């Protein structure tokens, strides 16, 4: 896979994650909480890949016991921890503040990648990082109103950004140990599912699935479109794109969420929102110049 194709895979993953709000609204309307929705995503991803992988290539299910820490990192330290912290931040602050604190993740990934993987801290990359973060700030509209933020809210928000960042870091470790992106995605959600078991009330999830004939199909489609497929694409992209760059490119997620809100849900877009969308797109162009999607 060329660097440009790998970059496109990462951006496509961000676009799919950006569509999540459109799907989640129905679950929320049915009374499912965010932890239950996260558990549902994990169940669908594990089931879908658990059926597909033995047919496609049974060897992809093989994992060395000494490498399980990589998948504990992606599944529990990243996805489960990020989900818990993000949920708490939403309760303690506003949605926009929670989103901004979450998108400290590319900064964290860039710093960690510099020390752990010796990735270059280029001026072009830092410019893209600054543009992307500024774009996320504007897209969320956090500057357009007063938001009281508690110290605990800031702490859990930074925790969500740290947890979100850890997926890129632990995935890179797993890929460098020779694991296929499909294997990484499958075992990530195995660990997420196991970790979510004691933290989740499963009765509402089962109630939703059997309430109407189409609900089960909707749940499966949600898990594939917003979970299994984008995580596979993102992890595949990490094979050929620097970890820090991939994290910056994934900031297309709030842009897509904003555009879906405007064009599908008829939400209002302000001048600041539009400027934020533009800044994130400029950040992607900066990374794309001179083959910057590819690892150096």
C-alpha positions in Angstrom: 0.0 0.0 0.0 1.4 3.4 -1.0 1.6 6.2 1.5 -1.2 8.1 -0.2 -3.5 5.1 0.0 -2.6 4.5 3.6 -3.4 8.2 4.3 -6.7 7.8 2.6 -7.5 4.8 4.8 -6.8 6.9 7.9 -9.0 9.7 6.7 -11.8 7.3 5.7 -11.6 5.9 9.3 -12.0 9.4 10.7 -15.0 10.0 8.4 -16.7 6.9 9.6 -16.1 7.8 13.3 -17.5 11.2 12.4 -20.8 9.6 11.4 -21.2 8.1 14.9 -23.5 10.8 16.2 -26.0 10.0 13.5 -26.3 6.4 14.6 -26.1 7.1 18.4 -29.1 9.4 18.4 -31.4 6.4 18.0 -29.7 4.4 20.7 -29.9 7.4 23.1 -33.6 7.8 22.3 -34.1 4.2 23.3 -32.5 4.9 26.7 -29.0 3.3 26.1 -26.2 5.0 27.9 -22.7 5.7 26.4 -21.1 2.8 28.2 -23.8 0.4 26.8 -23.3 1.8 23.3 -19.5 1.2 23.7 -20.2 -2.4 24.8 -22.5 -2.9 21.9 -19.8 -1.7 19.5 -17.4 -4.2 21.0 -19.8 -7.1 20.8 -20.6 -6.5 17.1 -16.9 -6.1 16.3 -15.9 -9.3 18.1 -18.8 -11.2 16.5 -18.2 -9.9 13.0 -14.4 -10.5 13.0 -14.8 -13.8 15.0 -16.9 -15.1 12.1 -14.8 -13.6 9.3 -11.2 -14.3 10.4 -11.5 -18.2 10.6 -12.9 -18.1 7.0 -10.4 -15.5 5.7 -7.2 -16.7 7.4 -7.2 -18.7 10.6 -3.5 -17.8 11.2 -4.7 -14.2 12.0 -6.2 -15.6 15.2 -2.9 -16.7 16.5 -1.4 -14.5 19.3 1.6 -14.9 21.5 1.0 -14.7 25.2 3.9 -12.4 25.7 2.2 -9.9 23.3 -1.1 -9.8 25.0 -0.1 -6.5 26.8 -0.4 -4.8 23.4 -4.1 -5.7 23.1 -4.8 -5.0 26.7 -3.4 -1.6 25.9 -5.6 -1.0 22.9 -8.7 -2.5 24.4 -8.7 -1.6 28.0 -6.1 1.2 28.6 -7.3 2.9 25.4 -10.9 2.3 24.3 -12.4 1.4 27.7 -10.5 4.0 29.7 -11.2 6.7 27.0 -14.9 5.8 26.9 -15.2 6.1 30.7 -13.3 9.4 31.0 -15.1 10.9 28.0 -18.5 10.0 29.5 -17.5 11.5 32.9 -16.3 14.7 31.2 -19.6 15.1 29.4 -21.3 14.9 32.7 -18.9 17.4 34.4 -18.6 19.9 31.5 -20.2 20.7 28.2 -20.1 18.6 25.0 -17.8 21.2 23.3 -15.4 21.3 26.2 -15.3 17.5 26.3 -14.6 17.4 22.6 -11.7 19.9 22.8 -10.1 18.0 25.7 -10.5 14.8 23.8 -8.7 16.3 20.8 -5.5 16.8 22.8 -4.9 13.3 21.6 -2.9 14.2 18.5 -0.6 16.3 20.7 -0.1 13.4 23.1 0.5 11.0 20.2 3.1 13.3 18.6 5.0 13.7 21.8 4.9 10.0 22.7 5.9 9.0 19.1 8.9 11.3 19.3 10.2 9.5 22.3 9.0 5.9 21.7 9.3 5.5 17.9 11.9 8.3 17.2 9.5 10.0 14.8 10.8 13.3 13.5 9.3 16.5 15.0 9.2 18.4 11.7 8.0 22.0 11.3 5.5 20.9 8.7 4.1 18.3 11.1 3.9 20.8 14.0 2.1 23.3 11.7 -0.4 20.7 10.8 -0.9 19.7 14.4 -1.5 23.4 15.4 -3.9 23.9 12.5 -5.8 20.7 13.3 -6.2 21.5 17.0 -7.3 25.1 16.3 -9.8 23.7 13.8 -11.2 21.3 16.4 -11.6 24.2 18.8 -13.5 26.3 16.3 -15.6 23.3 15.0 -16.9 22.6 18.6 -18.0 26.2 19.1 -16.3 26.3 22.5 -15.3 30.0 22.0 -18.8 31.1 21.3 -20.1 30.8 24.8 -19.1 30.8 28.5 -18.3 27.3 29.9 -17.6 26.7 33.5 -15.0 23.9 33.7 -14.2 22.2 37.0 -10.7 20.8 37.8 -12.1 17.3 37.8 -13.7 17.9 34.4 -10.4 19.0 33.0 -8.7 16.0 34.6 -11.2 13.5 33.1 -11.1 15.3 29.8 -7.3 15.1 29.5 -7.7 11.4 30.6 -10.0 10.8 27.6 -7.5 12.4 25.3 -4.7 10.3 26.7 -6.8 7.1 26.4 -7.7 8.0 22.8 -4.0 8.6 22.0 -3.0 5.2 23.4 -4.8 3.3 20.7 -2.3 4.6 18.1 0.7 3.9 20.4 -0.2 0.3 21.4 -1.4 -0.5 17.9 2.1 0.5 16.6 3.7 -1.8 19.1 1.5 -4.7 17.9 2.1 -4.0 14.2 5.9 -3.9 14.9 5.6 -7.4 16.4 4.2 -8.6 13.1 0.4 -8.7 13.8 -2.0 -8.0 11.0 -4.4 -5.0 11.3 -7.3 -7.5 11.4 -5.7 -9.3 14.3 -5.1 -6.0 16.2 -8.7 -4.9 15.7 -10.2 -8.3 16.7 -8.1 -8.6 20.0 -8.6 -5.0 20.8 -12.3 -5.5 21.0 -12.0 -8.8 22.7 -10.3 -7.0 25.6 -12.8 -4.1 25.4 -15.7 -6.5 25.6 -14.2 -8.4 28.6 -13.4 -5.1 30.3 -16.9 -3.8 29.7 -18.7 -6.9 31.0 -18.8 -5.9 34.7 -19.3 -2.2 34.0 -22.4 -2.6 31.7 -26.1 -3.2 32.3 -26.8 -5.5 29.4 -30.6 -5.7 29.9 -31.4 -2.5 28.0 -29.1 -3.6 25.1 -30.9 -6.9 24.8 -34.3 -5.2 25.1 -33.4 -2.8 22.3 -32.2 -5.6 20.0 -35.4 -7.7 20.3 -37.9 -4.7 20.5 -38.3 -4.4 16.7 -37.1 -6.7 13.8 -34.9 -4.0 12.4 -33.1 -3.1 15.6 -30.7 -6.0 15.5 -29.8 -5.2 11.9 -29.3 -1.6 12.8 -27.0 -2.5 15.7 -24.9 -4.8 13.5 -24.6 -2.1 10.8 -23.6 0.5 13.5 -20.9 -1.8 14.9 -19.5 -2.5 11.4 -19.6 1.0 10.0 -18.4 2.9 13.1 -16.2 0.3 14.8 -14.9 -2.7 13.0 -14.3 -1.1 9.5 -12.8 2.2 10.7 -10.5 0.6 13.2 -9.3 -1.9 10.6 -8.6 1.0 8.2 -6.9 3.1 10.8 -4.7 0.3 12.0 -3.9 -0.6 8.4 -2.9 3.0 7.8 -0.6 2.9 10.8 1.5 0.3 8.9 2.6 3.0 6.4 1.9 6.3 8.0 3.7 7.8 11.0 1.7 7.4 14.2 1.7 11.1 14.9 0.6 12.0 11.3 -2.2 9.4 11.4 -3.6 10.9 14.7 -3.6 14.4 13.1 -5.3 13.1 10.0 -8.0 11.5 12.1 -9.1 15.0 13.3 -11.3 15.0 10.2 -13.8 13.2 12.5 -15.3 16.4 14.1 -15.4 18.0 10.7 -17.5 15.2 9.3 -19.7 15.2 12.4 -20.3 19.0 11.9 -21.1 18.6 8.2 -23.5 15.7 9.0 -25.2 17.9 11.6 -25.6 20.7 9.1 -26.7 18.8 5.9 -28.5 15.8 7.5 -29.8 17.0 10.8 -30.3 20.6 9.7 -28.2 22.1 12.5 -26.9 25.6 12.1 -23.2 26.2 11.1 -21.6 29.4 12.4 -18.7 31.3 10.9 -16.4 29.8 13.6 -17.6 26.3 12.7 -16.9 26.9 9.0 -13.4 28.3 9.8 -12.7 25.2 11.9 -13.6 22.9 9.1 -11.3 24.9 6.8 -8.4 24.7 9.2 -8.6 21.0 9.6 -8.7 20.5 5.8 -5.7 22.8 5.5 -3.9 20.7 8.0 -4.6 17.6 5.9 -3.2 19.4 2.8 -0.1 20.4 4.7 0.5 16.7 5.6 -0.2 15.6 2.0 2.4 18.0 0.5 5.5 16.2 -0.8 4.3 12.7 0.2 3.9 13.7 3.9 1.3 11.0 4.4 4.0 8.4 4.2 6.4 7.4 7.0 9.8 9.0 6.5 
